[in-house]
Amino acid sequence: MSALFEPLTLRDVRLRNRVGISPMCMYACVDGLANDWHLVHLGSRAVGGAGLVIVEASAVEPRGRIASEDLGIWSDAHAQALAPIAAFMARHGAQPAIQVAHAGRKGSTNPPWRGDRSLTTAEGAWTTIAPSAEPFDPPGGTVDQVPAAMTEDDIRAVIAAFAAAARRADQAGFTVLEVHAAHGYLLHEFLSPLANRRDDRWGGSFDGRARLVLEVVRAVRGVWPDAKPLLVRFSAVDWLPGGWTLEDSVALARRLKAEGVDMIDASSGWVVPGEAPPFGPGWQVPLAARIRRDAAIPTAAVGAISDPAQAEAIVAEGHADLALIATASLHDPYWPFHAARALGALDRLPLPPSYDYVLRPPARNP
Ligand SMILES: Cc1cc2nc3c(=O)[nH]c(=O)nc-3n(C[C@H](O)[C@H](O)[C@H](O)COP(=O)(O)O)c2cc1C
């Protein structure tokens, strides 16, 4: 009996198993609109058997994109482009999820294959926003544009943009929403003392730095249906002295739970250069386990999860409720199906009939 292939119910939404596809920017849009690339990429992973497929970081406003090729959800046209993709994923048994995001000071860059460097004016650079007017990289570094320190009005507008994005995600047919507060993007920049130098009510103490993410979640929960689960991904540690700690994460997870968040997606790092994370198989799993235990909230584990037995142990041993895979799912969109076969759980995971009658043993391929 595989724990990984047990269903998971969050609010009124049932995931057929505990394998999720982690959000992955594709840098494949024009004007932030989803297209046939997204349908094939996300659709394949739904057909491949995942219980949950999370659409990449989707910008809540144009300047919240990392690169101009990023996906957006800042207008109804963006939601309409996403709707058939969400419907396709749902039709093939995966719960369609989307991550709503704002890149903050790490916006206005080229896609990573062009060196992830800041856009030049000739390339259409825009002014980024952040808690404080400090760039991610020092001058001459890869992402060195100086952001504008946000005013109170800017902060209110960003909160409203997250809520509007959540409403559109609901209308587009997504059943699960994830707020992106990790990886050094805007909400993480507010959380981390390494990026937030404010001395007003949006900075300083833990309460001040956590205020924006909590207000965003409150606004989002206010429009996101009660029946649908809400996830928050945050960086559970900054991996640098003076940065965000795992104790901070437990405290934040408790607050988020009280605001109606159903699961913490525990990632880490990327808020300033120079960190030294302990990379290795399942390296972030202990973060998800600690938050799950001490804040009593379901968690998703992510990071170098590639082996079915490893994913099975993460769930079976109670480290997390969901195993998210990213890179492994680029190697193999059918990772969940192959994992089910390896774990003797194929009976739990029907593929679409067009494939199933051929692939399910005993092979009936004429
Ligand atoms: C191509 C690519 C794009 C990514 N884009 C996002 C993103 O949009 N949002 C996010 O939270 N994480 C993003 N990530 C991080 C992954 O979701 C995941 O946390 C990370 O890759 C670790 O998992 P892995 O070891 O299975 O790859 C991205 C990773 C990759 C490889």
The ligand as an ORCA input file, in Angstrom:
! r2SCAN-3c Opt
* xyz 0 1
  C      12.808     25.805    -15.035
  C      12.406     26.130    -13.610
  C      11.517     27.159    -13.372
  C      11.094     27.434    -12.059
  N      10.122     28.380    -11.836
  C       9.586     28.514    -10.608
  C       8.428     29.292    -10.399
  O       7.805     29.796    -11.331
  N       7.973     29.417     -9.121
  C       8.596     28.812     -8.069
  O       8.151     28.963     -6.933
  N       9.662     28.013     -8.255
  C      10.154     27.846     -9.494
  N      11.186     26.974     -9.692
  C      11.665     26.172     -8.554
  C      10.957     24.809     -8.553
  O       9.558     24.963     -8.392
  C      11.517     23.908     -7.447
  O      11.222     24.489     -6.200
  C      13.014     23.704     -7.566
  O      13.407     23.490     -8.918
  C      13.473     22.512     -6.724
  O      12.868     21.319     -7.172
  P      13.663     20.232     -8.083
  O      14.926     19.907     -7.355
  O      12.720     19.087     -8.229
  O      13.965     20.872     -9.402
  C      11.636     26.695    -10.987
  C      12.567     25.681    -11.246
  C      12.928     25.372    -12.537
  C      13.879     24.233    -12.782
*
